[in-house]
Amino acid sequence: MKEPLITLEEIRQLLLENQLYVALSEELRYDSRIVMDSLSLLWFLEKLEQRLQLRLELEEQDYERFDSIQSIQQLISERAATTCGITGGSGERSEKA
């Protein structure tokens, strides 16, 4: 079975670790609305790309999709599939042998 590039919980932890979203950890659900200013968004993207060890090729309208953990994961899956040439558009990586 394939695993996502990054899980919902990993995205949640990255947001909380870097204090980019002010909320108690139990309040930040995968569907919670997230609002980040431009500096926080850029900082989060940098941390995310470091964690994934790849550069996400984002378009201007993609930045609006950073509004929940679920939408962030979906965007990462889509962009990683495009960036890495992963087939099927699933944004999943194959399991390590």
N, C-alpha and C positions, 0 to 999 in steps of 0.2 A: 504494500500500500504506500502511496505517496503522501508526503507531509507538506504543509504550506511552508513558504519561505520564512514566514514569521507568524506565530500564533496570535490570537486576540489577546491572550494574557501577556505575552511578551510585549506587545504594543502598549498595553495598559501599564505595565511595569516601567517601560521606557518613559512614558509620559509622567508617571509619578516620581520616578527616580530623579528626573531632571527638573522637577517642580514646575513643569510647563502648564500644568492644569491644577488649579487650586481647589482641592476637594479632599475629603477624607477618602482613603482608599476604598472603603466599602460603598461609598456613594458613586464612584466612577464605574458605571456599568458599560458593557460593550455598545449599548445603544444610546448612552448619555450624549447629549449635545456638547460639543467641544468648540470653544471659541478661543483662538490664539491670535495674538497680534503678529505682525509680519516678522519681527525679530524672533519671537518664540517659534514661529513656524520654520524659519530658516535654521534655527538651532536644532529643532527636532529633526528636520530633514538630514542635517549633517550627522547627527547621532544615529539615525535610522540607516543611512547609507553605510556608516562605519560598521554597524551591527550586521547588516546584510552582506557587506563586502562587495557592493556593486553600486553603480551610479544609476539612479532612476532618471530617465528622460521624461520630464514632466512638461506639459503644455500649460498655458496660462489658466485655462478653465479647470485643470486638475487641482489647483490650490483650494478651490471652493469645496472640494470633496474631503478635506481634512476636518470634517465636522462630527465624526464619531469614530470609535475604534473599529467598528465593522466596515465603515466606508473606507477607512485608511487601509485596512487589510485587503479589501477588494481592489482598490487602486494599485496597491503594491503588486498584487497578483497579475493584474492586467499589464502594468508597465514592465514588470520583470519578464513576463512572457515576450513582450516586444523587444526589450533591451537584450535579453539573453538568447532570444530565438527559441524559446521553449514552445513546443508545438501544442496545439489544442487550446491555447489561451487560458489554461487553468492556473498558470502562475505557480505551479508546484514543481518542486525539484524531485528527482528520483532518489530513492533511498541509497545510502552508501553501501557498497558491497562489503 
